[in-house]
């Protein structure tokens, strides 16, 4: 019955309408009274346990207790997002840790949430609007467009939560937060206002990463670095033909008042229209005679100085460099140092401005061809050659990113960066693994101010108002004021300029805040800062995420937590590796090698994988290339592996400091491991018998094989607990895998089969069999609890079929049953060995004169390993 997906879906719908029906339905789906099925089926096992866990409230934090608090917030996925294996890795690790802490009896909270993903969401809705209604957001207007985004979010935005539940993530869903919720939006507004009033947030005109397609500044993390080995034609939005990149163009500037010329080279020849200088190294002997000289721009009356600056590499090219301060980050700094003119030659759409005809109004890459041709006609073109380079590409629009001079809002990060660095240096914040410390200190010690404004409509609108004084004779008034409302901003301005409020007009900034700003306060905004008490779950215990957002998210949470609450947002940061494909390539939609974890869980045909490529935005040539890759890697598609096998495989791969080359065939191997567990418990249940009652006390005089398997169980418990404390997930998976497969199944079960086969021959055989049954039960019960954080579904299914030691008071689910403790487990084992040795001394009349036995814990433990 549980294998019927239609029945399951119908039941889920009924559950939402009727509590009685929901209880009946969950009873049907979680039926563990009927005989255990012959073979393991992920679909059967994973069909119903999650809604039961959720309904029983197992994922909610209990009242505070003496065992401490574990709190972790999820790295909020984008509302537009679809899970890939990187998300699966993140959630497998976080859920394992959460379940382990919960089973240890700690007050445990894993807080879910979702990010509004400003750029990504706006792009999705704009494309939908154009596809379905032939309209742009400008046709609708800001307010109506925002309503369309909210409509889309309410219809489609919960998909990521469904996927997280399929992965077994034990989040407290009643606390789910969206970064545009009123509570979180108020916190964002408050954070901006406080930091602006203090002067930490300010406005300045600087170079930003600009997407001409999005008409917005974008963050560094939204810029993909496309590496080229030489001449390459790339598609660019808005251009019918591909554009040439990966070449170095050399041309000359004439020296003013001389027949001499200086040869420079550039990969962006169109930017020479905005050149305002030529730079050479101060120690370059070739140009010493040009100090104080000027060069002539070939297309206008501009004379440009030759400046001497240490940033120039004398060994590259001619040793002379063109300087375009308004369109290059390095040139910007040179322009600042030498007080050069900053000439912006591009508007927000990528059209040329402030340039002479015939270039005025041209599209930037059309101007590239026109400038090259004009230089050839003037005899100043020298050569073109292949040039390995990195091209910045907008990850959202696939546009070529332009450095553009724009007034934006910035956060002064100097002091906050120092505090964040000091927190790690002083040991108040721990980063694991520690090889990331070098990156942390490099960023924090050399931090630049953070551009936080975006030219979007979807997001947190900046609560800043441009103030104009209506009577300028009274005061020189052009000023930005922040406020929770226009009225508050007007009152601030009136007080600031000492004028009456009726003389003030104001206009709110059109921009919205960078998504990372709201994410940066996520650890405390989710708890209602600044209006609610943070004492229970803030600061958090741990932040777990990928190392690729160490700076973009982790550093900003640390800085803003210290700035706005005076406390670190968490005590430890654990950074996992990046998931790559089996060939070591980073998983990327542009490569067509992204794997949806749900396809691994449920399985998918090769044709199904191909169909996903056809629905993507890949270039047709790239689609064919990706299809060949899929055919090579998955000739028969991806088989059904199940959630438990996927989680276990991801944890087994997670070696600290290494990226993960994920081979789906290895996940299938852990699917077979689940089958082995299933068969072992099925055999054990048959062996234990229907009338078996587990003893609450250790058995007297266990046999050699019993003592050996208990010692291996004790060792596995110790390794697992140590592994969780050290975030050594391969150590945990290896210990569990070895115990279940090689020690319990391959050795112990085989060794005791003869005992069970002759159990009824005499009283001695019966007693021996009973001891073996108790030992076997202990191994199964403890072994399943060991495995539960990693494989929650199959362990719940099997655990529910075992008899209980204390049926009246044992917890109802394995996920809230105490995690095995190495001290208790080892001491129980030690006592059995002590009793056995005492019995042996009595049987063989061993005395101190005949044998000196030192009964120490370590000696017993060591000796038992070899018994």
Beta strands, then each sheet from edge to edge (+ up, - down):
strand 1: 69-73
strand 2: 77-78
strand 3: 107-111
strand 4: 113-115
strand 5: 177-178
strand 6: 201-211
strand 7: 216-218
strand 8: 223-228
strand 9: 232-234
strand 10: 243-245
strand 11: 247-255
strand 12: 261-266
strand 13: 277-280
strand 14: 294-296
strand 15: 303-308
strand 16: 320-323
strand 17: 381-386
strand 18: 389-394
strand 19: 402-411
strand 20: 430-432
strand 21: 450-451
strand 22: 453-454
strand 23: 464-469
strand 24: 478-482
strand 25: 504-508
strand 26: 512-513
strand 27: 542-546
strand 28: 572-576
strand 29: 579-580
strand 30: 660-661
sheet 1: 1+ 3+
sheet 2: 2+ 4+ 5+
sheet 3: 7+ 6- 19+ 21-
sheet 4: 8+ 18-
sheet 5: 9+ 10-
sheet 6: 12+ 11- 14+ 15- 13- 16+
sheet 7: 12+ 11- 17+
sheet 8: 20+ 28+ 27+
sheet 9: 22+ 26-
sheet 10: 24+ 23- 25+
sheet 11: 29+ 30+
end
